[in-house]
Amino acid sequence: MPERTVTVIGTGRAAVTPDVVRLDLRIGHDAQDVAVALTGAAKGIAAVGRVVRDHGVPDRDIRTLDANVSQRYDNTGTPVGFTAQQRLGVTVRRLDQVGEILEAATSEVGNALLVDQVRLDVDDRSEGLAQARDAAFAEARAKAEQYAALSRSEVGAVLAVTESGATPIQPGRRMMAMAAMESAGGMPVEGGDLELTASVTVTWELR
């Protein structure tokens, strides 16, 4: 007789309190020459880096994400110069500093600064993800027991476990830095709760 099994998917969630903010900052510089455009972008991102460090962000929380240069065209399709861009990733561990950092960076480089993303996160997700996995497995077990009862069987040993996802649910936000400064006090960031989710596929034998 072939082995009888039941395979189910369980999803679990855990609420955690964000303790860091991830910033993706971008500098763009237009010029007629590629080298000049690259130099301008490099100077701008270096200035932003100095501002971030002046606010107490350590080097380990600052990293270059990418750099690129592209040709610019006017409305007729005629080349008119080049645009160089560099992106900097910054982890801010004090939520109340985000607005101050963005204001100071904008004061330093003006409208050349774009904020591609402001994302709440948890520095150490291990405890929250462990809770989400516990909940996911418990849901899978409950489903398996229900199907076993419906088929007049009992749940036996676990034959296979596959985790198909353990990720934070948190949409990012894209905005220009000057727009962020229009509200009083720059851009206040409220912590709230962050939801972590885990999904697991489990196969049990049926007896």
C-alpha positions in Angstrom: 0.0 0.0 0.0 1.4 3.4 -0.9 2.4 5.7 2.0 -0.4 8.1 3.0 0.7 11.6 3.7 -0.8 15.1 4.1 1.1 18.3 3.0 0.0 21.7 4.2 1.2 25.3 4.3 1.2 27.3 7.5 1.7 31.0 7.9 2.7 32.8 11.0 3.2 36.4 12.0 4.9 38.3 14.8 4.7 42.0 15.7 8.0 43.6 16.6 9.0 47.1 17.5 11.3 48.8 14.9 14.5 50.0 16.3 16.3 51.3 13.2 15.5 53.2 10.0 17.1 52.3 6.7 17.7 55.3 4.4 18.5 55.1 0.7 19.9 58.5 -0.3 20.8 59.5 -3.8 22.7 62.3 -5.3 22.4 63.3 -9.0 24.6 65.7 -10.9 24.1 67.0 -14.5 27.0 68.1 -16.6 28.1 68.3 -20.3 31.0 65.9 -19.6 31.0 62.4 -18.1 33.9 63.1 -15.8 32.5 66.3 -14.5 29.1 64.6 -13.8 30.8 61.8 -11.9 32.9 64.2 -9.9 29.9 66.3 -9.0 27.9 63.3 -7.8 30.9 62.0 -5.9 31.4 65.3 -4.1 27.7 65.5 -3.3 27.5 62.0 -1.8 30.7 62.7 0.2 29.1 65.8 1.6 26.0 63.8 2.6 28.3 61.2 4.2 29.9 63.9 6.3 26.6 65.1 7.5 25.5 61.6 8.4 28.7 61.1 10.4 28.4 64.4 12.1 25.1 63.2 13.5 26.8 60.2 15.1 26.2 57.5 12.6 29.2 55.2 12.6 31.0 54.0 9.5 29.6 50.5 9.8 26.1 51.9 9.2 27.0 53.7 6.0 27.6 52.0 2.7 27.7 52.8 -1.0 24.8 51.1 -2.8 25.6 51.9 -6.4 26.7 54.5 -8.9 25.8 55.1 -12.5 26.0 57.6 -15.4 23.5 58.1 -18.2 23.2 60.4 -21.2 20.5 63.2 -21.1 18.4 64.2 -24.0 16.1 67.1 -24.8 12.6 66.9 -26.0 13.8 66.4 -29.6 16.0 63.5 -28.7 19.2 65.4 -29.0 21.9 64.6 -26.5 22.5 67.5 -24.1 24.8 66.1 -21.5 25.1 63.4 -18.8 23.6 62.7 -15.4 25.7 60.8 -12.8 24.1 59.4 -9.7 25.4 57.7 -6.5 23.4 56.1 -3.8 24.2 55.8 -0.1 22.6 53.4 2.3 22.4 54.6 5.9 21.1 52.9 9.0 19.9 55.3 11.7 19.5 53.8 15.1 17.7 56.8 16.6 14.3 57.3 15.0 14.1 60.8 16.2 17.3 61.7 14.2 15.9 60.9 10.7 14.3 64.3 10.1 17.4 66.1 11.5 19.7 64.2 9.2 17.5 64.8 6.1 17.2 68.5 6.8 21.0 68.8 7.4 21.8 66.9 4.2 19.4 69.0 2.2 20.9 72.2 3.6 24.3 70.9 2.5 23.5 69.7 -1.1 20.1 71.2 -1.9 17.8 69.6 -4.4 20.5 67.3 -5.6 19.5 65.0 -2.7 16.7 62.5 -3.3 15.4 60.1 -0.6 14.6 56.9 -2.5 13.5 55.0 0.6 12.7 55.4 4.3 12.2 52.0 5.8 11.5 51.0 9.4 13.3 47.8 10.4 14.5 45.6 13.2 18.3 45.3 13.7 18.0 41.8 15.0 15.0 39.9 13.6 15.9 36.5 15.0 13.5 36.5 18.0 10.6 37.9 16.0 11.2 35.4 13.1 11.4 32.6 15.6 7.9 33.6 16.9 6.6 33.8 13.4 8.0 30.3 12.6 6.4 28.9 15.7 3.1 30.3 14.7 3.5 29.0 11.1 4.3 25.5 12.2 1.4 25.5 14.7 -1.0 26.6 11.9 0.3 23.8 9.6 -0.1 21.3 12.4 -3.7 22.4 13.0 -4.5 22.0 9.3 -2.9 18.6 9.1 -4.9 17.4 12.1 -8.1 18.7 10.6 -7.4 16.9 7.3 -6.5 13.7 9.2 -9.7 13.8 11.1 -11.7 14.3 7.9 -10.0 11.3 6.4 -10.5 9.3 9.6 -6.7 9.1 10.1 -4.2 10.3 12.6 -1.2 12.6 12.1 2.1 10.7 12.3 5.7 11.7 12.0 6.9 14.7 10.1 8.4 13.7 6.8 9.5 17.0 5.3 9.7 20.7 6.3 10.4 23.5 3.9 10.4 27.2 4.8 9.2 29.2 1.8 9.6 32.7 3.3 10.5 34.6 6.4 10.4 38.3 5.6 9.3 41.6 7.0 6.1 43.2 5.7 6.9 46.9 5.5 6.4 49.1 2.4 9.1 51.6 1.6 8.4 55.2 0.8 9.9 57.3 -2.1 10.1 61.0 -1.9 12.1 64.1 -2.6 14.0 65.5 0.4 12.6 69.0 0.0 9.1 67.7 0.0 9.9 65.8 3.2 11.0 69.1 4.8 7.8 70.9 4.2 6.2 69.5 7.3 7.2 71.0 10.6 10.4 69.6 12.1 11.5 67.9 8.9 10.1 64.4 8.6 9.1 62.8 11.9 9.2 59.0 11.9 6.9 57.1 14.1 7.9 53.6 15.2 4.6 51.7 15.5 4.9 47.9 15.0 6.5 46.0 12.3 5.0 42.6 11.2 7.3 39.7 10.4 5.9 36.8 8.5 7.1 33.2 8.0 5.6 30.5 5.8 6.3 26.7 6.1 5.3 23.7 4.1 5.1 20.5 6.2 4.4 16.9 5.2 3.2 14.4 7.8 2.5 10.8 7.4 -1.1 9.6 8.0 -1.7 6.6 10.1 
